[in-house]
């Protein structure tokens, strides 16, 4: 497991992608890197837009399991649980739609405070 805390800034998205790229290389994970990096971008962006209150940050946590599964988690301290909004409810992008389409599994877990949005690649 590797993790890194990022401040509430759009500039951290590129740093989160680079941290993920470096971690995947170190773990020897060649497959599906582009999909994983896109999911990191979307989950981090979602955290910044909807889950990170001013003065706080988000945590990116990466797990590499022996069965070759990679789990990506983004922890934030904002209220509510992430979900894919119905078309008529949408105010912005389709980040979670992309995560759902690219990852083998994804979900949301509550934490105090906030939530963890995760996705897995097998």
Buried (B, 14 or more C-beta within 10 A) or exposed (E): EBEBEBEBEEEBBEBBBEBBBEBBEEBEBEEBBEBBBBBBBBBBBBBBBBBBEEEBBBBBBBBBEEEEEBBBBBBBBBEEBBEBEEEEEEEEEBBBEBBBEBBEEBEBEEEEEBBBBBBBBE
